[in-house]
Amino acid sequence: MTNTTLEDVERSLDRATDLETEEAVAVLRTARQDIEDLGSDPDVDEQRRRQLEERLDQRIREVKNRDAYDSGLGAAMNPDDDEAP
């Protein structure tokens, strides 16, 4: 069993904000696995664990979307930007 706590997962979530996309996704996926593992720990606040799990999923989506936007797909996906006719 891991000694990871909900606080450890929260720190990973916060740290991923400042990382490049690939590294951020790797950190978030590890944190996601940790939060799943904590689901079987009777001492963990299940409601807080689920909320953190949702935040992790959302952050993973945000990082992936940020990467897609940064790679130039954002203009194609958002025709309301400057280049729209």
trRosetta pair geometry for C-beta under 8 A, 3 or more apart (Angstrom, degrees):
i j d omega theta_ij theta_ji phi_ij phi_ji
1 37 7.7 154 -150 170 68 113
1 41 7.6 116 -165 -86 127 102
2 34 6.5 -113 110 -133 161 84
2 37 5.5 53 22 127 127 149
2 38 7.9 -72 70 -65 114 74
4 8 4.8 -121 -157 73 76 146
4 9 6.6 78 165 -49 113 87
4 34 4.4 -85 130 -158 163 120
4 37 7.0 76 53 78 125 125
4 38 6.7 -100 95 -62 99 108
5 8 4.8 111 51 -1 69 98
5 9 7.3 -131 100 0 44 85
5 38 7.8 94 -144 -107 26 135
6 9 5.6 -53 -153 36 38 113
6 10 6.4 42 148 -21 67 103
6 35 7.7 67 -115 -114 69 85
6 38 6.7 130 -69 -175 75 166
6 44 6.5 134 -44 -147 111 103
6 45 7.2 -30 -33 44 159 95
6 48 5.9 29 -152 125 161 117
6 49 6.2 -110 -98 -90 117 71
6 52 6.0 -173 -155 -25 97 165
7 10 5.5 -50 -147 35 34 114
7 11 6.5 38 152 -21 64 101
8 11 5.7 -53 -152 33 32 112
8 12 6.6 33 150 -18 63 103
8 34 6.9 -98 101 161 113 154
9 12 5.6 -52 -152 34 35 113
9 13 6.4 40 148 -23 65 104
9 31 4.8 121 -146 -162 78 98
9 34 5.4 -168 -87 97 104 123
9 35 5.2 91 -133 -69 155 94
9 38 7.5 -87 -33 -9 142 148
9 52 5.8 79 110 163 130 139
9 56 7.3 -55 174 -69 111 129
10 13 5.4 -51 -150 33 34 116
10 14 6.4 31 154 -15 66 104
10 52 6.5 -85 -72 -129 82 124
11 14 5.8 -55 -148 39 32 109
11 15 6.1 34 153 -22 66 109
12 15 5.6 -54 -142 37 30 113
12 16 6.4 38 157 -29 64 103
12 27 5.4 -168 -171 167 96 98
12 28 7.1 157 141 -92 104 42
12 30 6.9 -124 -160 86 151 98
12 31 3.9 -179 101 -80 142 127
12 34 7.6 113 16 36 157 145
13 16 6.1 -52 -153 23 26 114
13 17 7.9 42 146 -33 54 92
13 28 7.1 72 -108 -112 61 83
13 31 6.1 168 -57 162 73 166
13 52 7.4 -131 -40 -162 151 91
13 55 6.2 31 -148 123 151 116
13 56 6.1 -102 -98 -90 112 76
13 59 6.0 166 -152 -9 91 168
14 17 6.0 -38 -173 2 41 117
15 18 6.7 -69 -172 37 45 99
15 19 6.9 42 141 -29 74 114
15 27 6.3 -113 94 173 107 154
16 19 5.4 -60 -149 27 45 118
16 23 7.9 -170 -133 117 73 75
16 24 4.2 102 -170 -150 89 82
16 27 4.6 -169 -87 86 101 127
16 28 5.1 63 -116 -56 165 93
16 31 7.6 -99 -35 1 134 142
16 59 6.4 92 90 155 135 133
16 63 7.0 -64 155 -72 114 143
17 24 7.6 107 -55 -127 12 124
17 59 7.9 -79 -75 -149 75 122
19 23 4.3 -116 173 96 124 109
19 24 4.0 165 81 -66 108 81
19 27 6.3 116 22 7 164 139
20 23 5.1 72 60 22 81 107
20 24 6.6 -155 86 -13 31 95
21 24 5.7 -61 -141 36 23 111
21 25 6.3 20 163 -17 64 106
21 63 5.8 148 -136 171 72 96
21 64 7.5 103 -160 -95 111 39
21 66 6.9 -164 -96 88 106 100
21 67 4.1 76 -123 -84 152 122
21 70 7.8 -153 -50 46 133 140
22 25 6.0 -56 -149 35 28 108
22 26 6.5 28 153 -19 63 107
23 26 5.6 -54 -149 36 33 113
23 27 6.3 32 154 -18 67 105
24 27 5.8 -55 -148 37 31 109
24 28 6.1 26 155 -15 66 110
24 63 4.8 -158 112 -137 130 146
25 28 5.7 -58 -143 42 30 110
25 29 6.1 31 157 -22 66 106
25 60 6.4 81 -129 -140 76 83
25 63 5.7 -172 -68 110 80 139
25 64 6.9 74 -93 -67 123 84
26 29 5.9 -53 -144 35 27 109
26 30 6.5 28 155 -17 61 105
27 30 5.9 -56 -153 36 29 111
27 31 6.3 28 150 -17 64 108
28 31 5.5 -53 -145 39 34 112
28 32 6.1 42 151 -27 66 103
28 56 5.9 157 -167 -163 92 87
28 59 5.8 -155 -123 103 137 111
28 60 4.9 174 131 -81 143 87
28 63 6.8 -174 -5 10 153 150
29 32 5.3 -46 -146 31 34 117
29 33 6.7 36 153 -18 63 99
29 60 7.2 88 -66 -110 70 128
30 33 5.8 -52 -153 34 33 110
30 34 6.5 35 148 -20 64 105
31 34 5.4 -52 -149 36 35 115
31 35 6.3 35 153 -21 67 103
31 56 5.7 -156 108 -123 110 130
32 35 5.8 -52 -148 34 30 109
32 36 6.6 33 150 -19 62 104
32 53 7.3 87 -138 -140 71 73
32 56 5.0 164 -87 147 82 140
32 57 7.3 94 -115 -69 120 65
32 60 7.1 8 -57 -50 137 139
33 36 5.6 -53 -151 35 34 113
33 37 6.4 36 151 -20 66 105
34 37 5.6 -55 -150 36 32 113
34 38 6.5 34 151 -22 65 104
35 38 5.6 -49 -149 32 35 115
35 39 7.4 57 146 -39 57 89
35 49 6.2 156 -166 -167 89 85
35 52 5.8 -155 -124 107 135 109
35 53 4.9 172 140 -86 140 83
35 56 6.2 -164 6 -5 154 156
36 39 5.6 -34 -169 -1 40 120
36 53 7.5 96 -67 -116 63 120
37 40 6.8 -57 -176 27 45 101
37 41 7.8 46 134 -24 66 105
38 41 5.1 -47 -159 20 57 121
38 44 4.8 118 171 -91 101 169
38 49 5.6 -155 108 -129 117 129
39 44 7.5 -91 -93 74 21 142
39 46 7.6 67 -137 -126 65 87
39 49 6.4 159 -87 146 64 146
41 44 4.3 75 86 -10 108 112
44 48 7.7 -127 169 68 80 101
44 49 5.3 58 147 -58 120 132
45 48 4.0 43 99 21 116 115
45 49 6.3 166 88 -20 59 85
46 49 5.4 -53 -143 35 33 116
46 50 6.3 33 158 -19 66 103
47 50 5.9 -54 -150 35 30 109
47 51 6.5 30 152 -18 63 106
48 51 5.6 -53 -148 36 34 113
48 52 6.3 33 154 -18 66 107
49 52 5.8 -58 -150 39 29 110
49 53 6.3 35 150 -24 64 106
50 53 5.3 -50 -146 33 33 117
50 54 6.6 36 154 -19 64 101
51 54 5.8 -53 -153 34 32 111
51 55 6.6 33 149 -18 64 104
52 55 5.5 -50 -148 36 36 114
52 56 6.4 40 151 -22 65 102
53 56 5.7 -51 -150 33 31 114
53 57 6.6 31 152 -17 63 104
54 57 5.7 -52 -148 36 33 111
54 58 6.3 32 153 -18 65 107
55 58 5.6 -57 -148 39 31 112
55 59 6.1 31 155 -20 67 107
56 59 5.7 -55 -144 36 29 110
56 60 6.4 33 155 -21 64 103
57 60 5.8 -52 -150 32 30 112
57 61 6.6 29 152 -15 63 104
58 61 5.8 -56 -154 37 33 111
58 62 6.3 34 150 -22 67 107
59 62 5.4 -51 -145 35 35 115
59 63 6.3 35 156 -20 67 103
60 63 6.0 -54 -149 35 29 109
60 64 6.4 25 154 -14 63 108
61 64 5.9 -60 -148 41 30 109
61 65 6.1 28 155 -18 67 110
62 65 5.7 -58 -145 40 28 110
62 66 6.1 33 154 -24 65 106
63 66 5.6 -50 -146 33 30 114
63 67 6.5 32 153 -20 62 104
64 67 5.7 -53 -152 34 32 113
64 68 6.5 32 151 -18 64 104
65 68 5.6 -52 -148 36 35 111
65 69 6.2 34 153 -18 67 106
66 69 5.7 -56 -147 38 30 110
66 70 6.0 28 155 -18 66 110
67 70 5.7 -55 -141 40 28 110
67 71 6.2 24 159 -19 63 110
68 71 6.0 -61 -147 36 27 108
68 73 4.6 -51 170 59 83 135
68 74 7.0 128 117 -56 72 74
68 77 7.5 48 134 -16 115 150
69 73 6.4 -87 -92 70 29 81
69 74 3.3 57 -148 -70 74 120
69 77 7.4 -88 -99 47 76 131
70 74 7.2 60 -35 -19 26 126
72 75 6.4 -36 -171 22 59 106
72 76 7.4 49 141 -5 71 105
73 76 5.4 -62 -159 46 51 110
73 77 5.6 43 147 -19 81 113
74 77 5.7 -62 -138 44 29 106
74 78 5.7 -12 171 15 68 115
74 81 7.7 78 134 -44 89 152
75 78 6.5 -72 -129 56 22 83
75 81 5.7 -92 -128 55 71 150
75 83 6.1 34 -166 32 118 135
76 79 7.8 2 -168 -68 28 75
78 81 5.2 74 110 -28 101 105
79 84 4.9 99 162 -102 72 108
80 84 5.7 -13 -126 -35 19 155
81 84 6.1 134 61 -22 47 98
